[in-house]
Amino acid sequence: MIPQKRGSDAGEVQHNKVPRAAATSQEEPEQEQKQQQQELDEMAGRAPEIDEDLHSKDLVLAGVKSVTLHDDGKVELWDLSSNFFLSEKDVGQNRAQACVPKLQELNNAVIISTLTGDLTKEQLSNFQAVVFTDISLDKAVEFDDYCHNHQPPIAFIKSEVHGLFGSVFCDFGPEFTVLDVDGEEPHTGIVASISNDNPALVSCVDDERLEFQDGDLVSFSEVVGMPELNDGRPRKIKNARPYSFTLEEDTSSYGTYIRGGIVTQVKPPKILKFKPLKEAIKEPGEFLMSDFSKFDRPPLLHLAFQALDKFRNELSRFPVAGSADDAQKLIDFAVTINESLGDSKLEEVDKKLLHHFASGSKAVLNPMAAMFGGIVGQEVVKACSGKFHPLYQFFYFDSVESLPVEPLEPSDLKPENSRFDAQISVFGAKLQNKLQQAKLFMVGSGALGCEFLKNFALMGISCRPNGKLTVTDDDVIEKSNLSRQFLFRDWNIGQPKSTVAATAAMPINPKLHVEALQNRAKAPRLKTLDAVVNALDNVTARMYIDSRCVYFQKPLLESGTLGAKCNTQMVIPHLTENYGASRDPPEKQAPMCTVHSFPHNIDHCLTWARSEFEGLLEKIPTEVNAFLSNPSGYATAARTAGDAQARDPLERVIECLHREKCETFQDCITWTRLKFEDYFSNRVKQLTYTFHEDAMTSSGAPFYSAPKRFPRPLEFSSSDPSHLNFLLAGSILRAETFGIPIPDWVKDQKKLAEAVDKVIVPDFQPKQGVKIETDEKATSLSSASVDDAAVIEELIAKLEAISKTLQPGFHMNRISLRRMMTPISIWT
């Protein structure tokens, strides 16, 4: 059943298409990464009975090797409010087969197939993970028992959505290894001192709080004076504090700590022993809490889902919406099951909650399906990759607070033979009419925006003539968007996001009244709206929309995602806090001397790299074009400023157009190779020449005291993949700024290495009297000249002379860092 692995071409397409998914899964380097990818390529999901979009969409977008659907049911009008792959023309067709064409559009590199007929246990042996979305408890126990005892175990996931209630059960086998419980990078700290005690006290620099916890394992490196700790062995800590911790080790016989040292968290694998469903249903253990205001809810829902299974087995149907008799039957089943639990039974059964559960149990609401689809998709990835801690083992969720405040009459829940009958059976026809007449304004149509548009269309929001959904986004579609913004396809690259998203949402519900804009949100538009939805990717825009909603007293739905993390906030005028009412404290800015000469964490390195990227590839081309488009105006502006800040751009422009001007791709390679030598060798050599390893401060303390670390220069090697990747990326970017064609041979690693080795690199000559900024209060590294005005005049003259040597119409291409966030696959 599992097809052969994809070839290298398909794999390359997949890597380019899903950069953020790969980043979220925190891929390991080289060999470990290849093994990780192989495991992901071999996974498959199965969704019997209902709602193929419940999780299949997320798995296909994640880039699994294959997905197989099993469903013998026929498409009903009822299904159209929860499954966006289906349309009215699909009514009467097999549900699984009707979903395949649109699923396949999401990712052609994933093999999608269907199974029909009765499902057997033996068929499950072809898969690494299976997902059941509508199956009787007895049948689920049978399939789970087979998966649990299979060698190797097959990850079994069972998920159900009934109205405003949902559940997930996971069984990943007798022993499942979690390689990384949280997917976060190991925490680190810079050692300031280590005592010779039992136990030893370790203190770290106080510019960053430690994120260690009691019981964590850590390892040490680069400790000077106490080499016994540099053996790489994990050591347990206790008494963790913001800037110190105690090491459970006797260091009294060790050498005396002198300086340096990095302490790094060690994240050992975790073994989980899952119970099979037949045991877990009787002894569920601790439930995963989703709402800490509902501590008593999971055990009750555990009963409710068992009672519903018993109801369906005995009556061969779901409870009728609004039927008091059916609700009472389900309550009786729940009470009977509870009494059979003996000492584990609940003291009280909430009959009102069970009544809500029974009334809406037949309905599969799209928001609930979307939520549980995301959860199940993540669990499949966890099962096959070992990344992130899986659900262990039951998860229950309800949103009864979403029901109307006023009690619903049974007559208001009757079906109307429409695609919204499922929602009507839960919320009533009156609320459905309000949704269809709603006037919404959505800002942003990226990953969240696509999900919202799909949900709005399926729910019938703004589907009446007097309803309207307005979407605005000034961005265009890029290839990297396709892995999560599922309304977009390959042929939409370069087109406006809002227009494409609105057009793609129309087939989901042809009655959707949607208008697409390509501009930024305008405050006056909020006056006539019922609500505003944010689908933004930056705080500034969020703050602006929030302020406008506060001013016009409009409800705001705010949300955001970051990898596997997310947040949501519902802002109601006069009832809840608004988005801007609470803000995170501003991030501490690293001193310029730290970023440029003494970085000691990854944020410093990223800040420096971003500054160099924007300066070389964005700001300098902009300055060049500004001069060439209006030489006299540019010169006048520089003379008027007359200071070091005006002199610096002039010097950079002259350097770019004269000494570092590129005319061929080999010139670009030469430029990049010399930049490598400057960044990673010459600057380090100059720093260590000025401040040698044993240098002392004016107070007599070692200059290289924590957090400063003595640096070592890099020696370039064309056989080092990381060095060659830097050369390739830098050369391509440089060529782009000068409009130089990129030759095909750069994809050949050997030929590129040969071209790089041709570059003549001058030997380093240390400079005397070089001032290296060490003052942490300094905000700029540029220095003023004795006579800036005279220097600027001289530079302008040079620039005017250089401009006469340029070809007519010469200009440079500015490269934005935001547009370059997609990884480049380079080697064939």
C-alpha positions, 0 to 999 in steps of 0.5 A: 500500500505504501508506494516507493519513495519519491525521487530526488526531483520531487524531494527538492520541490517539497523542500522548497515548498515547505520551508516553515514546516521543516523549520517547525519540525526542527530538522537535525543536521546531515545524517539525522535529518535524512533519517527524519525525512525518511520517517516523515516520507513513510507516513500515511493517514486514514480517515474512515467514515466522515470529514476527510478534510478533518486532518487529510489537508494538514497531512498533505500540506505537511508533505507526507509520502502518501495518504489513503482515505477510506469511506464508504459513505455517500456525500449528503447536503449535510456534509457541505457545512463541514467539508470544504472539499465537497460541493453540491454536485458531489452529493450522492458520490462516495465521500473519499473519492470526491475529496481526492481531486482537491486534496491532490491539488494541495501537493502533487508530491503526495500520493493520495489514494482511496480504499472502499469496502469493509476495512480489515485489520490486516490492511492496517499493516501497510501503514505507519499511522492510522486515524479513525474519525467515526467508528464504534467503540467495539470496532475501535478496540479491535483495530487498536488492539491490532495496531498496539501489538503489531511489530513495529506498533502502528500509531492509532489515533481516534478522533470524534467531533459531535456538535460543540464537543470533540475528543482525541485518543492516541495509542502509539504502542507499548513503548514510544520514544519521544526524541524531543519533548518540546521542539525547542532549542536547548537552553544555554548560559554563559558561565561566570563562576563555579565554586569548589564545593559539594554541591557546586554553585554555578553562576552565569552572566546576568544579562540573560535569565536562565531557563533551566528547571530543577532536575534538568540535565546540562553539559559544560564546554570551554571551561578554563581552569576546571577541565573536569567539567568539559567531558560532555557528560550530562549532569543534573542540576537543582535549585535553579535560579534566574542566574545560577543553579546548584550542580549535584557534583562534588567539585572540591577536588577539581581545578580552580575556575578561571574564566569562560564556559558554556552550559547547555541543556541536555534533552534526553529522550522520553519513553511513553508507555501507551495503554491500548484503548480497551484498558484506557477506556476503563482507566483513562488516567490523567486527562490533558486539560484544555480549559482550567476553568473546567477541571471536572469536564474531561471525566464527564465527557469521557462518560458522554462519548461512551454513552453516545456510542451505546445510544448509536449501537442500540438505536442505530442513529444519533439523538434527534436535535432538541429531543428531550426523550433522546437526551434522557436516553443518553443521560440514562446510558451515561448514569449506568456506565458511571455506576459500573465504575465503582470507586472511580465513578463521578459523584454527580453527572451534569445532566444539562451538559449531557443534554447539550451533548445529545442535542448536537451530537449528529452535527459536525461543525466546521470550526470544530472539525478544523480545530481537531483536524489540526490537532490530529495532523500534528499527532500523526507527525509526532507519531512518525517523527518522534518530535514533540510530546504526543497527547497521552492519551485522551483529550476532550474539548467542549465549547458550550459557551458558544451556544446562544444565551437564550434557550433554544426551542426544538422548532428552531433546531429543525432541518431546513434541507439546506447545507447549514442544517448541521449548524442549525441543529446546534445554534438554531435558525435565528443565529444562522440567519444572523451569520448569513447577514453579517458584515465582516472586515478581515485584514490579511489573507495569509495562512490564518486568512485562508483558514478564516475564509474557508470557515466563513464560507462553510458556516454561511457567513455573509451569504445573504444579499445584505451580508458582506465579507471584505478582505484586504491584503497588500501582499502577493503570493510566494512559493513558500506560502503554498505549504500552509496557505491552502487556497493558493496554488503554484499558478497563483505565485505573484498574484495578489493574496486577497484576490486569489483567496476570495476567488478560491473561497467562492467555489466552497460556497457560491453564495458567499459575498466577498470583496477583495482589496489590495490596500491597507485597512482604512479606518472609516470602513469600520463604521458599518461593520459587525465585526473585524477579524485580524489575520496579520503577521506584525504587531504594528498593524495589529495595534492600529486595527485594535485602536480603530476597533476601540474607537468605533466600538467593534468586536475584534477577533485577534489571533496569531501563530508561531511554529507549533504555538498559537494564541487567540483573543476575542475582544468585545466592546465594554466586556473584555480587554482590548489587544493593546491594553497589555503589551510585552516589555520591549526587548533589550537591545544589545550594545553595538560593540557586542553585536559587532565584536563580542556576540555571545548568543544567536540573537546577536549573530542574527542582528549582525547578519540582518544589518549586513544583509540590509546594508549591502543588498537593500540600502546601498542599491537604494542609495545608488539608484537615488544618486543616479536618478537625481545626482544634483539633488543627492549631492545637495542633500549630502552637503546640507547634512554635512556630518558623518552620517551623510559621509558614510553612504557616500563612501559605501556608494563609491566602494560599490560602484568602483572598487567592488563593482561586479560585471561578471558572475566571477566578479560576484564570487570574488566579492563574496570570497573576500567578504568571507575573509573579511567577516570571519578571518581578518576582523577576528585577527585584528580583534585578537591583535588589538586584544590578545588572549591574556589582555587585561582591563584597566582595572586589572581583570581579564579582558575576555571575561564572561560574557566575552569569549576569545574568538578564533578565525575561520580558515576557508575551505571549498570542501566545507559545505557551509563555507560553499553555501555562503559563497553560493548564496552571497554570489547569487545575491550580489549578481541579482543586485547588479542584474548579472545572469546566474550561470547554470554551472553554479549548481555543480558543487565541484565547478563552483569550488573550482571558481572560488579557488581561483580567487586571490585572497591577500594576506592579512596585515594587522593595522596599528592604532585601530579603535575597536569599540568596547563601550557598551553605551555606544550606539554607533560605530561611525566616527566623525571627521575633523572636517566632514564638509571637506570630505563630503565635497571630495567624495561627491566629486569622486562619485560624479566622476565614477558615474560618467563611466557607467553605462547609460540606464545603469541601475541596481536591484534592491533585495528585501530580506523579507522576500528572501526567507525561502531556503534555496536548494542548490545542488543537483 
